[in-house]
Amino acid sequence: MDFAFVCGWCDSDVTVWGEPVASWWTDKYELPDEWECFYCEGVNVTPPPPWTPAD
Ligand SMILES: [Zn+2]
């Protein structure tokens, strides 16, 4: 699932892919600790959940 974040460097809306974690009791996703903005290539640290699912 894609999650929506805002780049802390250029304020762009960025979607980050969250890998589904196999578990039978809840829906969980695993995101990288940090991600690179598609627009400015700035590195952002993933904030703690809950995250906003991207449309
Ligand atoms: Zn950026």
mmCIF file of the protein (N, C-alpha, C, O) and its ligand, coordinates in Angstrom:
data_MODEL
# 
_entry.id   MODEL 
# 
loop_
_entity.id 
_entity.type 
_entity.pdbx_number_of_molecules 
1 polymer     1 
2 non-polymer 1 
# 
_entity_poly.entity_id                      1 
_entity_poly.type                           'polypeptide(L)' 
_entity_poly.nstd_linkage                   no 
_entity_poly.nstd_monomer                   no 
_entity_poly.pdbx_seq_one_letter_code       MDFAFVCGWCDSDVTVWGEPVASWWTDKYELPDEWECFYCEGVNVTPPPPWTPAD 
_entity_poly.pdbx_seq_one_letter_code_can   MDFAFVCGWCDSDVTVWGEPVASWWTDKYELPDEWECFYCEGVNVTPPPPWTPAD 
_entity_poly.pdbx_strand_id                 A 
# 
loop_
_entity_poly_seq.entity_id 
_entity_poly_seq.num 
_entity_poly_seq.mon_id 
_entity_poly_seq.hetero 
1 1  MET n 
1 2  ASP n 
1 3  PHE n 
1 4  ALA n 
1 5  PHE n 
1 6  VAL n 
1 7  CYS n 
1 8  GLY n 
1 9  TRP n 
1 10 CYS n 
1 11 ASP n 
1 12 SER n 
1 13 ASP n 
1 14 VAL n 
1 15 THR n 
1 16 VAL n 
1 17 TRP n 
1 18 GLY n 
1 19 GLU n 
1 20 PRO n 
1 21 VAL n 
1 22 ALA n 
1 23 SER n 
1 24 TRP n 
1 25 TRP n 
1 26 THR n 
1 27 ASP n 
1 28 LYS n 
1 29 TYR n 
1 30 GLU n 
1 31 LEU n 
1 32 PRO n 
1 33 ASP n 
1 34 GLU n 
1 35 TRP n 
1 36 GLU n 
1 37 CYS n 
1 38 PHE n 
1 39 TYR n 
1 40 CYS n 
1 41 GLU n 
1 42 GLY n 
1 43 VAL n 
1 44 ASN n 
1 45 VAL n 
1 46 THR n 
1 47 PRO n 
1 48 PRO n 
1 49 PRO n 
1 50 PRO n 
1 51 TRP n 
1 52 THR n 
1 53 PRO n 
1 54 ALA n 
1 55 ASP n 
# 
loop_
_struct_asym.id 
_struct_asym.entity_id 
A 1 
B 2 
# 
loop_
_chem_comp.id 
_chem_comp.type 
_chem_comp.mon_nstd_flag 
ALA 'L-peptide linking' y 
ASN 'L-peptide linking' y 
ASP 'L-peptide linking' y 
CYS 'L-peptide linking' y 
GLU 'L-peptide linking' y 
GLY 'peptide linking'   y 
LEU 'L-peptide linking' y 
LYS 'L-peptide linking' y 
MET 'L-peptide linking' y 
PHE 'L-peptide linking' y 
PRO 'L-peptide linking' y 
SER 'L-peptide linking' y 
THR 'L-peptide linking' y 
TRP 'L-peptide linking' y 
TYR 'L-peptide linking' y 
VAL 'L-peptide linking' y 
ZN  non-polymer         . 
# 
_pdbx_entity_nonpoly.entity_id   2 
_pdbx_entity_nonpoly.name        ? 
_pdbx_entity_nonpoly.comp_id     ZN 
# 
_pdbx_nonpoly_scheme.asym_id         B 
_pdbx_nonpoly_scheme.entity_id       2 
_pdbx_nonpoly_scheme.mon_id          ZN 
_pdbx_nonpoly_scheme.ndb_seq_num     1 
_pdbx_nonpoly_scheme.pdb_seq_num     101 
_pdbx_nonpoly_scheme.auth_seq_num    101 
_pdbx_nonpoly_scheme.pdb_mon_id      ZN 
_pdbx_nonpoly_scheme.auth_mon_id     ZN 
_pdbx_nonpoly_scheme.pdb_strand_id   A 
_pdbx_nonpoly_scheme.pdb_ins_code    . 
# 
loop_
_atom_site.group_PDB 
_atom_site.id 
_atom_site.type_symbol 
_atom_site.label_atom_id 
_atom_site.label_alt_id 
_atom_site.label_comp_id 
_atom_site.label_asym_id 
_atom_site.label_entity_id 
_atom_site.label_seq_id 
_atom_site.pdbx_PDB_ins_code 
_atom_site.Cartn_x 
_atom_site.Cartn_y 
_atom_site.Cartn_z 
_atom_site.occupancy 
_atom_site.B_iso_or_equiv 
_atom_site.pdbx_formal_charge 
_atom_site.auth_seq_id 
_atom_site.auth_comp_id 
_atom_site.auth_asym_id 
_atom_site.auth_atom_id 
_atom_site.pdbx_PDB_model_num 
ATOM   1   N  N  . MET A 1 1  ? 0.849  -1.186  0.000  1.00 0.00 ? 1   MET A N  1 
ATOM   2   C  CA . MET A 1 1  ? 0.000  0.000   0.000  1.00 0.00 ? 1   MET A CA 1 
ATOM   3   C  C  . MET A 1 1  ? 0.893  1.247   0.000  1.00 0.00 ? 1   MET A C  1 
ATOM   4   O  O  . MET A 1 1  ? 1.930  1.303   0.661  1.00 0.00 ? 1   MET A O  1 
ATOM   5   N  N  . ASP A 1 2  ? 0.448  2.227   -0.760 1.00 0.00 ? 2   ASP A N  1 
ATOM   6   C  CA . ASP A 1 2  ? 1.173  3.495   -0.781 1.00 0.00 ? 2   ASP A CA 1 
ATOM   7   C  C  . ASP A 1 2  ? 0.694  4.389   0.362  1.00 0.00 ? 2   ASP A C  1 
ATOM   8   O  O  . ASP A 1 2  ? -0.493 4.431   0.685  1.00 0.00 ? 2   ASP A O  1 
ATOM   9   N  N  . PHE A 1 3  ? 1.638  5.096   0.958  1.00 0.00 ? 3   PHE A N  1 
ATOM   10  C  CA . PHE A 1 3  ? 1.298  6.038   2.015  1.00 0.00 ? 3   PHE A CA 1 
ATOM   11  C  C  . PHE A 1 3  ? 1.761  7.426   1.600  1.00 0.00 ? 3   PHE A C  1 
ATOM   12  O  O  . PHE A 1 3  ? 2.773  7.595   0.919  1.00 0.00 ? 3   PHE A O  1 
ATOM   13  N  N  . ALA A 1 4  ? 0.991  8.407   2.032  1.00 0.00 ? 4   ALA A N  1 
ATOM   14  C  CA . ALA A 1 4  ? 1.248  9.789   1.625  1.00 0.00 ? 4   ALA A CA 1 
ATOM   15  C  C  . ALA A 1 4  ? 2.047  10.520  2.698  1.00 0.00 ? 4   ALA A C  1 
ATOM   16  O  O  . ALA A 1 4  ? 1.691  10.513  3.877  1.00 0.00 ? 4   ALA A O  1 
ATOM   17  N  N  . PHE A 1 5  ? 3.127  11.147  2.264  1.00 0.00 ? 5   PHE A N  1 
ATOM   18  C  CA . PHE A 1 5  ? 3.940  11.970  3.151  1.00 0.00 ? 5   PHE A CA 1 
ATOM   19  C  C  . PHE A 1 5  ? 4.230  13.289  2.460  1.00 0.00 ? 5   PHE A C  1 
ATOM   20  O  O  . PHE A 1 5  ? 4.080  13.428  1.246  1.00 0.00 ? 5   PHE A O  1 
ATOM   21  N  N  . VAL A 1 6  ? 4.648  14.250  3.263  1.00 0.00 ? 6   VAL A N  1 
ATOM   22  C  CA . VAL A 1 6  ? 5.051  15.531  2.702  1.00 0.00 ? 6   VAL A CA 1 
ATOM   23  C  C  . VAL A 1 6  ? 6.544  15.683  2.930  1.00 0.00 ? 6   VAL A C  1 
ATOM   24  O  O  . VAL A 1 6  ? 7.033  15.519  4.048  1.00 0.00 ? 6   VAL A O  1 
ATOM   25  N  N  . CYS A 1 7  ? 7.261  15.995  1.867  1.00 0.00 ? 7   CYS A N  1 
ATOM   26  C  CA . CYS A 1 7  ? 8.704  16.174  1.973  1.00 0.00 ? 7   CYS A CA 1 
ATOM   27  C  C  . CYS A 1 7  ? 9.019  17.352  2.878  1.00 0.00 ? 7   CYS A C  1 
ATOM   28  O  O  . CYS A 1 7  ? 8.450  18.432  2.718  1.00 0.00 ? 7   CYS A O  1 
ATOM   29  N  N  . GLY A 1 8  ? 9.917  17.152  3.820  1.00 0.00 ? 8   GLY A N  1 
ATOM   30  C  CA . GLY A 1 8  ? 10.300 18.210  4.739  1.00 0.00 ? 8   GLY A CA 1 
ATOM   31  C  C  . GLY A 1 8  ? 11.209 19.242  4.108  1.00 0.00 ? 8   GLY A C  1 
ATOM   32  O  O  . GLY A 1 8  ? 11.466 20.294  4.693  1.00 0.00 ? 8   GLY A O  1 
ATOM   33  N  N  . TRP A 1 9  ? 11.692 18.945  2.925  1.00 0.00 ? 9   TRP A N  1 
ATOM   34  C  CA . TRP A 1 9  ? 12.638 19.858  2.268  1.00 0.00 ? 9   TRP A CA 1 
ATOM   35  C  C  . TRP A 1 9  ? 11.944 20.765  1.261  1.00 0.00 ? 9   TRP A C  1 
ATOM   36  O  O  . TRP A 1 9  ? 12.220 21.963  1.211  1.00 0.00 ? 9   TRP A O  1 
ATOM   37  N  N  . CYS A 1 10 ? 11.038 20.196  0.452  1.00 0.00 ? 10  CYS A N  1 
ATOM   38  C  CA . CYS A 1 10 ? 10.434 20.987  -0.621 1.00 0.00 ? 10  CYS A CA 1 
ATOM   39  C  C  . CYS A 1 10 ? 8.914  21.024  -0.543 1.00 0.00 ? 10  CYS A C  1 
ATOM   40  O  O  . CYS A 1 10 ? 8.269  21.591  -1.425 1.00 0.00 ? 10  CYS A O  1 
ATOM   41  N  N  . ASP A 1 11 ? 8.314  20.417  0.524  1.00 0.00 ? 11  ASP A N  1 
ATOM   42  C  CA . ASP A 1 11 ? 6.861  20.464  0.726  1.00 0.00 ? 11  ASP A CA 1 
ATOM   43  C  C  . ASP A 1 11 ? 6.066  19.701  -0.329 1.00 0.00 ? 11  ASP A C  1 
ATOM   44  O  O  . ASP A 1 11 ? 4.851  19.881  -0.417 1.00 0.00 ? 11  ASP A O  1 
ATOM   45  N  N  . SER A 1 12 ? 6.700  18.872  -1.115 1.00 0.00 ? 12  SER A N  1 
ATOM   46  C  CA . SER A 1 12 ? 5.967  18.102  -2.117 1.00 0.00 ? 12  SER A CA 1 
ATOM   47  C  C  . SER A 1 12 ? 5.268  16.908  -1.470 1.00 0.00 ? 12  SER A C  1 
ATOM   48  O  O  . SER A 1 12 ? 5.739  16.351  -0.479 1.00 0.00 ? 12  SER A O  1 
ATOM   49  N  N  . ASP A 1 13 ? 4.136  16.532  -2.057 1.00 0.00 ? 13  ASP A N  1 
ATOM   50  C  CA . ASP A 1 13 ? 3.461  15.304  -1.638 1.00 0.00 ? 13  ASP A CA 1 
ATOM   51  C  C  . ASP A 1 13 ? 4.169  14.117  -2.264 1.00 0.00 ? 13  ASP A C  1 
ATOM   52  O  O  . ASP A 1 13 ? 4.340  14.053  -3.482 1.00 0.00 ? 13  ASP A O  1 
ATOM   53  N  N  . VAL A 1 14 ? 4.576  13.185  -1.428 1.00 0.00 ? 14  VAL A N  1 
ATOM   54  C  CA . VAL A 1 14 ? 5.330  12.028  -1.889 1.00 0.00 ? 14  VAL A CA 1 
ATOM   55  C  C  . VAL A 1 14 ? 4.616  10.779  -1.386 1.00 0.00 ? 14  VAL A C  1 
ATOM   56  O  O  . VAL A 1 14 ? 4.160  10.739  -0.243 1.00 0.00 ? 14  VAL A O  1 
ATOM   57  N  N  . THR A 1 15 ? 4.520  9.761   -2.238 1.00 0.00 ? 15  THR A N  1 
ATOM   58  C  CA . THR A 1 15 ? 3.975  8.487   -1.799 1.00 0.00 ? 15  THR A CA 1 
ATOM   59  C  C  . THR A 1 15 ? 5.113  7.504   -1.591 1.00 0.00 ? 15  THR A C  1 
ATOM   60  O  O  . THR A 1 15 ? 6.037  7.411   -2.399 1.00 0.00 ? 15  THR A O  1 
ATOM   61  N  N  . VAL A 1 16 ? 5.025  6.767   -0.480 1.00 0.00 ? 16  VAL A N  1 
ATOM   62  C  CA . VAL A 1 16 ? 6.043  5.784   -0.137 1.00 0.00 ? 16  VAL A CA 1 
ATOM   63  C  C  . VAL A 1 16 ? 5.364  4.427   -0.031 1.00 0.00 ? 16  VAL A C  1 
ATOM   64  O  O  . VAL A 1 16 ? 4.330  4.285   0.622  1.00 0.00 ? 16  VAL A O  1 
ATOM   65  N  N  . TRP A 1 17 ? 5.953  3.439   -0.677 1.00 0.00 ? 17  TRP A N  1 
ATOM   66  C  CA . TRP A 1 17 ? 5.381  2.093   -0.665 1.00 0.00 ? 17  TRP A CA 1 
ATOM   67  C  C  . TRP A 1 17 ? 5.642  1.406   0.672  1.00 0.00 ? 17  TRP A C  1 
ATOM   68  O  O  . TRP A 1 17 ? 6.774  1.354   1.154  1.00 0.00 ? 17  TRP A O  1 
ATOM   69  N  N  . GLY A 1 18 ? 4.560  0.879   1.261  1.00 0.00 ? 18  GLY A N  1 
ATOM   70  C  CA . GLY A 1 18 ? 4.678  0.100   2.483  1.00 0.00 ? 18  GLY A CA 1 
ATOM   71  C  C  . GLY A 1 18 ? 4.440  -1.357  2.181  1.00 0.00 ? 18  GLY A C  1 
ATOM   72  O  O  . GLY A 1 18 ? 3.382  -1.724  1.669  1.00 0.00 ? 18  GLY A O  1 
ATOM   73  N  N  . GLU A 1 19 ? 5.403  -2.183  2.488  1.00 0.00 ? 19  GLU A N  1 
ATOM   74  C  CA . GLU A 1 19 ? 5.302  -3.620  2.232  1.00 0.00 ? 19  GLU A CA 1 
ATOM   75  C  C  . GLU A 1 19 ? 4.380  -4.255  3.280  1.00 0.00 ? 19  GLU A C  1 
ATOM   76  O  O  . GLU A 1 19 ? 4.587  -4.064  4.478  1.00 0.00 ? 19  GLU A O  1 
ATOM   77  N  N  . PRO A 1 20 ? 3.365  -5.007  2.838  1.00 0.00 ? 20  PRO A N  1 
ATOM   78  C  CA . PRO A 1 20 ? 2.506  -5.682  3.822  1.00 0.00 ? 20  PRO A CA 1 
ATOM   79  C  C  . PRO A 1 20 ? 3.306  -6.676  4.655  1.00 0.00 ? 20  PRO A C  1 
ATOM   80  O  O  . PRO A 1 20 ? 4.115  -7.437  4.123  1.00 0.00 ? 20  PRO A O  1 
ATOM   81  N  N  . VAL A 1 21 ? 3.073  -6.663  5.962  1.00 0.00 ? 21  VAL A N  1 
ATOM   82  C  CA . VAL A 1 21 ? 3.735  -7.602  6.858  1.00 0.00 ? 21  VAL A CA 1 
ATOM   83  C  C  . VAL A 1 21 ? 2.778  -8.761  7.105  1.00 0.00 ? 21  VAL A C  1 
ATOM   84  O  O  . VAL A 1 21 ? 1.616  -8.556  7.458  1.00 0.00 ? 21  VAL A O  1 
ATOM   85  N  N  . ALA A 1 22 ? 3.265  -9.947  6.919  1.00 0.00 ? 22  ALA A N  1 
ATOM   86  C  CA . ALA A 1 22 ? 2.414  -11.122 7.086  1.00 0.00 ? 22  ALA A CA 1 
ATOM   87  C  C  . ALA A 1 22 ? 2.044  -11.313 8.548  1.00 0.00 ? 22  ALA A C  1 
ATOM   88  O  O  . ALA A 1 22 ? 2.895  -11.624 9.382  1.00 0.00 ? 22  ALA A O  1 
ATOM   89  N  N  . SER A 1 23 ? 0.772  -11.124 8.847  1.00 0.00 ? 23  SER A N  1 
ATOM   90  C  CA . SER A 1 23 ? 0.290  -11.397 10.189 1.00 0.00 ? 23  SER A CA 1 
ATOM   91  C  C  . SER A 1 23 ? -1.211 -11.609 10.092 1.00 0.00 ? 23  SER A C  1 
ATOM   92  O  O  . SER A 1 23 ? -1.878 -10.973 9.276  1.00 0.00 ? 23  SER A O  1 
ATOM   93  N  N  . TRP A 1 24 ? -1.736 -12.481 10.904 1.00 0.00 ? 24  TRP A N  1 
ATOM   94  C  CA . TRP A 1 24 ? -3.146 -12.843 10.765 1.00 0.00 ? 24  TRP A CA 1 
ATOM   95  C  C  . TRP A 1 24 ? -4.047 -12.031 11.666 1.00 0.00 ? 24  TRP A C  1 
ATOM   96  O  O  . TRP A 1 24 ? -5.270 -12.116 11.557 1.00 0.00 ? 24  TRP A O  1 
ATOM   97  N  N  . TRP A 1 25 ? -3.457 -11.232 12.570 1.00 0.00 ? 25  TRP A N  1 
ATOM   98  C  CA . TRP A 1 25 ? -4.326 -10.537 13.525 1.00 0.00 ? 25  TRP A CA 1 
ATOM   99  C  C  . TRP A 1 25 ? -4.534 -9.069  13.190 1.00 0.00 ? 25  TRP A C  1 
ATOM   100 O  O  . TRP A 1 25 ? -5.432 -8.437  13.745 1.00 0.00 ? 25  TRP A O  1 
ATOM   101 N  N  . THR A 1 26 ? -3.742 -8.524  12.314 1.00 0.00 ? 26  THR A N  1 
ATOM   102 C  CA . THR A 1 26 ? -3.924 -7.113  12.012 1.00 0.00 ? 26  THR A CA 1 
ATOM   103 C  C  . THR A 1 26 ? -3.275 -6.781  10.686 1.00 0.00 ? 26  THR A C  1 
ATOM   104 O  O  . THR A 1 26 ? -2.396 -7.498  10.207 1.00 0.00 ? 26  THR A O  1 
ATOM   105 N  N  . ASP A 1 27 ? -3.717 -5.692  10.108 1.00 0.00 ? 27  ASP A N  1 
ATOM   106 C  CA . ASP A 1 27 ? -3.078 -5.202  8.888  1.00 0.00 ? 27  ASP A CA 1 
ATOM   107 C  C  . ASP A 1 27 ? -1.906 -4.318  9.268  1.00 0.00 ? 27  ASP A C  1 
ATOM   108 O  O  . ASP A 1 27 ? -2.067 -3.268  9.891  1.00 0.00 ? 27  ASP A O  1 
ATOM   109 N  N  . LYS A 1 28 ? -0.731 -4.767  8.880  1.00 0.00 ? 28  LYS A N  1 
ATOM   110 C  CA . LYS A 1 28 ? 0.461  -3.981  9.184  1.00 0.00 ? 28  LYS A CA 1 
ATOM   111 C  C  . LYS A 1 28 ? 1.276  -3.791  7.921  1.00 0.00 ? 28  LYS A C  1 
ATOM   112 O  O  . LYS A 1 28 ? 1.264  -4.622  7.013  1.00 0.00 ? 28  LYS A O  1 
ATOM   113 N  N  . TYR A 1 29 ? 1.968  -2.697  7.891  1.00 0.00 ? 29  TYR A N  1 
ATOM   114 C  CA . TYR A 1 29 ? 2.829  -2.416  6.747  1.00 0.00 ? 29  TYR A CA 1 
ATOM   115 C  C  . TYR A 1 29 ? 4.191  -1.985  7.252  1.00 0.00 ? 29  TYR A C  1 
ATOM   116 O  O  . TYR A 1 29 ? 4.325  -1.381  8.317  1.00 0.00 ? 29  TYR A O  1 
ATOM   117 N  N  . GLU A 1 30 ? 5.183  -2.307  6.468  1.00 0.00 ? 30  GLU A N  1 
ATOM   118 C  CA . GLU A 1 30 ? 6.549  -1.979  6.852  1.00 0.00 ? 30  GLU A CA 1 
ATOM   119 C  C  . GLU A 1 30 ? 7.092  -0.948  5.882  1.00 0.00 ? 30  GLU A C  1 
ATOM   120 O  O  . GLU A 1 30 ? 7.151  -1.184  4.675  1.00 0.00 ? 30  GLU A O  1 
ATOM   121 N  N  . LEU A 1 31 ? 7.487  0.194   6.416  1.00 0.00 ? 31  LEU A N  1 
ATOM   122 C  CA . LEU A 1 31 ? 8.071  1.243   5.594  1.00 0.00 ? 31  LEU A CA 1 
ATOM   123 C  C  . LEU A 1 31 ? 9.548  1.367   5.904  1.00 0.00 ? 31  LEU A C  1 
ATOM   124 O  O  . LEU A 1 31 ? 9.989  1.039   7.005  1.00 0.00 ? 31  LEU A O  1 
ATOM   125 N  N  . PRO A 1 32 ? 10.308 1.837   4.939  1.00 0.00 ? 32  PRO A N  1 
ATOM   126 C  CA . PRO A 1 32 ? 11.734 2.058   5.223  1.00 0.00 ? 32  PRO A CA 1 
ATOM   127 C  C  . PRO A 1 32 ? 11.904 3.140   6.290  1.00 0.00 ? 32  PRO A C  1 
ATOM   128 O  O  . PRO A 1 32 ? 11.027 3.987   6.464  1.00 0.00 ? 32  PRO A O  1 
ATOM   129 N  N  . ASP A 1 33 ? 13.021 3.111   6.995  1.00 0.00 ? 33  ASP A N  1 
ATOM   130 C  CA . ASP A 1 33 ? 13.286 4.100   8.041  1.00 0.00 ? 33  ASP A CA 1 
ATOM   131 C  C  . ASP A 1 33 ? 13.380 5.505   7.449  1.00 0.00 ? 33  ASP A C  1 
ATOM   132 O  O  . ASP A 1 33 ? 13.031 6.495   8.092  1.00 0.00 ? 33  ASP A O  1 
ATOM   133 N  N  . GLU A 1 34 ? 13.852 5.564   6.228  1.00 0.00 ? 34  GLU A N  1 
ATOM   134 C  CA . GLU A 1 34 ? 13.918 6.864   5.573  1.00 0.00 ? 34  GLU A CA 1 
ATOM   135 C  C  . GLU A 1 34 ? 13.684 6.682   4.083  1.00 0.00 ? 34  GLU A C  1 
ATOM   136 O  O  . GLU A 1 34 ? 13.868 5.591   3.543  1.00 0.00 ? 34  GLU A O  1 
ATOM   137 N  N  . TRP A 1 35 ? 13.283 7.747   3.433  1.00 0.00 ? 35  TRP A N  1 
ATOM   138 C  CA . TRP A 1 35 ? 12.945 7.676   2.006  1.00 0.00 ? 35  TRP A CA 1 
ATOM   139 C  C  . TRP A 1 35 ? 13.409 8.955   1.334  1.00 0.00 ? 35  TRP A C  1 
ATOM   140 O  O  . TRP A 1 35 ? 13.542 10.014  1.947  1.00 0.00 ? 35  TRP A O  1 
ATOM   141 N  N  . GLU A 1 36 ? 13.644 8.800   0.055  1.00 0.00 ? 36  GLU A N  1 
ATOM   142 C  CA . GLU A 1 36 ? 14.181 9.916   -0.727 1.00 0.00 ? 36  GLU A CA 1 
ATOM   143 C  C  . GLU A 1 36 ? 13.044 10.573  -1.501 1.00 0.00 ? 36  GLU A C  1 
ATOM   144 O  O  . GLU A 1 36 ? 12.254 9.893   -2.155 1.00 0.00 ? 36  GLU A O  1 
ATOM   145 N  N  . CYS A 1 37 ? 12.969 11.884  -1.423 1.00 0.00 ? 37  CYS A N  1 
ATOM   146 C  CA . CYS A 1 37 ? 11.931 12.627  -2.143 1.00 0.00 ? 37  CYS A CA 1 
ATOM   147 C  C  . CYS A 1 37 ? 12.149 12.484  -3.647 1.00 0.00 ? 37  CYS A C  1 
ATOM   148 O  O  . CYS A 1 37 ? 13.273 12.591  -4.138 1.00 0.00 ? 37  CYS A O  1 
ATOM   149 N  N  . PHE A 1 38 ? 11.038 12.235  -4.380 1.00 0.00 ? 38  PHE A N  1 
ATOM   150 C  CA . PHE A 1 38 ? 11.130 12.065  -5.828 1.00 0.00 ? 38  PHE A CA 1 
ATOM   151 C  C  . PHE A 1 38 ? 11.476 13.375  -6.530 1.00 0.00 ? 38  PHE A C  1 
ATOM   152 O  O  . PHE A 1 38 ? 11.980 13.379  -7.653 1.00 0.00 ? 38  PHE A O  1 
ATOM   153 N  N  . TYR A 1 39 ? 11.196 14.480  -5.853 1.00 0.00 ? 39  TYR A N  1 
ATOM   154 C  CA . TYR A 1 39 ? 11.311 15.771  -6.526 1.00 0.00 ? 39  TYR A CA 1 
ATOM   155 C  C  . TYR A 1 39 ? 12.656 16.439  -6.255 1.00 0.00 ? 39  TYR A C  1 
ATOM   156 O  O  . TYR A 1 39 ? 13.323 16.902  -7.181 1.00 0.00 ? 39  TYR A O  1 
ATOM   157 N  N  . CYS A 1 40 ? 13.052 16.489  -4.981 1.00 0.00 ? 40  CYS A N  1 
ATOM   158 C  CA . CYS A 1 40 ? 14.280 17.214  -4.639 1.00 0.00 ? 40  CYS A CA 1 
ATOM   159 C  C  . CYS A 1 40 ? 15.391 16.271  -4.197 1.00 0.00 ? 40  CYS A C  1 
ATOM   160 O  O  . CYS A 1 40 ? 16.509 16.713  -3.932 1.00 0.00 ? 40  CYS A O  1 
ATOM   161 N  N  . GLU A 1 41 ? 15.092 14.964  -4.115 1.00 0.00 ? 41  GLU A N  1 
ATOM   162 C  CA . GLU A 1 41 ? 16.056 13.958  -3.694 1.00 0.00 ? 41  GLU A CA 1 
ATOM   163 C  C  . GLU A 1 41 ? 16.533 14.153  -2.258 1.00 0.00 ? 41  GLU A C  1 
ATOM   164 O  O  . GLU A 1 41 ? 17.557 13.602  -1.852 1.00 0.00 ? 41  GLU A O  1 
ATOM   165 N  N  . GLY A 1 42 ? 15.785 14.937  -1.499 1.00 0.00 ? 42  GLY A N  1 
ATOM   166 C  CA . GLY A 1 42 ? 16.087 15.091  -0.077 1.00 0.00 ? 42  GLY A CA 1 
ATOM   167 C  C  . GLY A 1 42 ? 15.690 13.842  0.680  1.00 0.00 ? 42  GLY A C  1 
ATOM   168 O  O  . GLY A 1 42 ? 14.674 13.220  0.372  1.00 0.00 ? 42  GLY A O  1 
ATOM   169 N  N  . VAL A 1 43 ? 16.484 13.473  1.667  1.00 0.00 ? 43  VAL A N  1 
ATOM   170 C  CA . VAL A 1 43 ? 16.197 12.282  2.464  1.00 0.00 ? 43  VAL A CA 1 
ATOM   171 C  C  . VAL A 1 43 ? 15.349 12.684  3.665  1.00 0.00 ? 43  VAL A C  1 
ATOM   172 O  O  . VAL A 1 43 ? 15.708 13.582  4.426  1.00 0.00 ? 43  VAL A O  1 
ATOM   173 N  N  . ASN A 1 44 ? 14.211 11.997  3.819  1.00 0.00 ? 44  ASN A N  1 
ATOM   174 C  CA . ASN A 1 44 ? 13.296 12.248  4.919  1.00 0.00 ? 44  ASN A CA 1 
ATOM   175 C  C  . ASN A 1 44 ? 13.230 11.012  5.811  1.00 0.00 ? 44  ASN A C  1 
ATOM   176 O  O  . ASN A 1 44 ? 13.280 9.882   5.325  1.00 0.00 ? 44  ASN A O  1 
ATOM   177 N  N  . VAL A 1 45 ? 13.116 11.237  7.114  1.00 0.00 ? 45  VAL A N  1 
ATOM   178 C  CA . VAL A 1 45 ? 12.937 10.134  8.051  1.00 0.00 ? 45  VAL A CA 1 
ATOM   179 C  C  . VAL A 1 45 ? 11.447 9.844   8.149  1.00 0.00 ? 45  VAL A C  1 
ATOM   180 O  O  . VAL A 1 45 ? 10.645 10.765  8.303  1.00 0.00 ? 45  VAL A O  1 
ATOM   181 N  N  . THR A 1 46 ? 11.069 8.570   8.060  1.00 0.00 ? 46  THR A N  1 
ATOM   182 C  CA . THR A 1 46 ? 9.664  8.181   8.159  1.00 0.00 ? 46  THR A CA 1 
ATOM   183 C  C  . THR A 1 46 ? 9.149  8.498   9.559  1.00 0.00 ? 46  THR A C  1 
ATOM   184 O  O  . THR A 1 46 ? 9.729  8.049   10.547 1.00 0.00 ? 46  THR A O  1 
ATOM   185 N  N  . PRO A 1 47 ? 8.062  9.268   9.653  1.00 0.00 ? 47  PRO A N  1 
ATOM   186 C  CA . PRO A 1 47 ? 7.512  9.564   10.983 1.00 0.00 ? 47  PRO A CA 1 
ATOM   187 C  C  . PRO A 1 47 ? 6.857  8.322   11.580 1.00 0.00 ? 47  PRO A C  1 
ATOM   188 O  O  . PRO A 1 47 ? 6.568  7.368   10.857 1.00 0.00 ? 47  PRO A O  1 
ATOM   189 N  N  . PRO A 1 48 ? 6.620  8.325   12.900 1.00 0.00 ? 48  PRO A N  1 
ATOM   190 C  CA . PRO A 1 48 ? 5.949  7.176   13.517 1.00 0.00 ? 48  PRO A CA 1 
ATOM   191 C  C  . PRO A 1 48 ? 4.512  7.071   13.011 1.00 0.00 ? 48  PRO A C  1 
ATOM   192 O  O  . PRO A 1 48 ? 3.911  8.083   12.651 1.00 0.00 ? 48  PRO A O  1 
ATOM   193 N  N  . PRO A 1 49 ? 3.950  5.845   12.977 1.00 0.00 ? 49  PRO A N  1 
ATOM   194 C  CA . PRO A 1 49 ? 2.564  5.670   12.545 1.00 0.00 ? 49  PRO A CA 1 
ATOM   195 C  C  . PRO A 1 49 ? 1.612  6.350   13.522 1.00 0.00 ? 49  PRO A C  1 
ATOM   196 O  O  . PRO A 1 49 ? 2.047  6.703   14.619 1.00 0.00 ? 49  PRO A O  1 
ATOM   197 N  N  . PRO A 1 50 ? 0.341  6.556   13.191 1.00 0.00 ? 50  PRO A N  1 
ATOM   198 C  CA . PRO A 1 50 ? -0.322 6.098   11.965 1.00 0.00 ? 50  PRO A CA 1 
ATOM   199 C  C  . PRO A 1 50 ? 0.068  6.929   10.745 1.00 0.00 ? 50  PRO A C  1 
ATOM   200 O  O  . PRO A 1 50 ? 0.324  8.130   10.833 1.00 0.00 ? 50  PRO A O  1 
ATOM   201 N  N  . TRP A 1 51 ? 0.101  6.248   9.616  1.00 0.00 ? 51  TRP A N  1 
ATOM   202 C  CA . TRP A 1 51 ? 0.415  6.910   8.358  1.00 0.00 ? 51  TRP A CA 1 
ATOM   203 C  C  . TRP A 1 51 ? -0.866 7.096   7.548  1.00 0.00 ? 51  TRP A C  1 
ATOM   204 O  O  . TRP A 1 51 ? -1.870 6.425   7.784  1.00 0.00 ? 51  TRP A O  1 
ATOM   205 N  N  . THR A 1 52 ? -0.813 7.998   6.612  1.00 0.00 ? 52  THR A N  1 
ATOM   206 C  CA . THR A 1 52 ? -1.980 8.290   5.778  1.00 0.00 ? 52  THR A CA 1 
ATOM   207 C  C  . THR A 1 52 ? -1.903 7.499   4.480  1.00 0.00 ? 52  THR A C  1 
ATOM   208 O  O  . THR A 1 52 ? -0.980 7.695   3.690  1.00 0.00 ? 52  THR A O  1 
ATOM   209 N  N  . PRO A 1 53 ? -2.864 6.606   4.252  1.00 0.00 ? 53  PRO A N  1 
ATOM   210 C  CA . PRO A 1 53 ? -2.861 5.879   2.971  1.00 0.00 ? 53  PRO A CA 1 
ATOM   211 C  C  . PRO A 1 53 ? -3.040 6.854   1.810  1.00 0.00 ? 53  PRO A C  1 
ATOM   212 O  O  . PRO A 1 53 ? -3.859 7.771   1.878  1.00 0.00 ? 53  PRO A O  1 
ATOM   213 N  N  . ALA A 1 54 ? -2.276 6.652   0.762  1.00 0.00 ? 54  ALA A N  1 
ATOM   214 C  CA . ALA A 1 54 ? -2.383 7.498   -0.426 1.00 0.00 ? 54  ALA A CA 1 
ATOM   215 C  C  . ALA A 1 54 ? -3.564 7.041   -1.274 1.00 0.00 ? 54  ALA A C  1 
ATOM   216 O  O  . ALA A 1 54 ? -3.890 5.854   -1.304 1.00 0.00 ? 54  ALA A O  1 
ATOM   217 N  N  . ASP A 1 55 ? -4.195 7.970   -1.952 1.00 0.00 ? 55  ASP A N  1 
ATOM   218 C  CA . ASP A 1 55 ? -5.319 7.627   -2.833 1.00 0.00 ? 55  ASP A CA 1 
ATOM   219 C  C  . ASP A 1 55 ? -4.822 6.855   -4.031 1.00 0.00 ? 55  ASP A C  1 
ATOM   220 O  O  . ASP A 1 55 ? -5.615 6.474   -4.892 1.00 0.00 ? 55  ASP A O  1 
HETATM 221 ZN ZN . ZN  B 2 .  ? 11.493 17.123  -1.635 1.00 0.00 2 101 ZN  A ZN 1 
# 
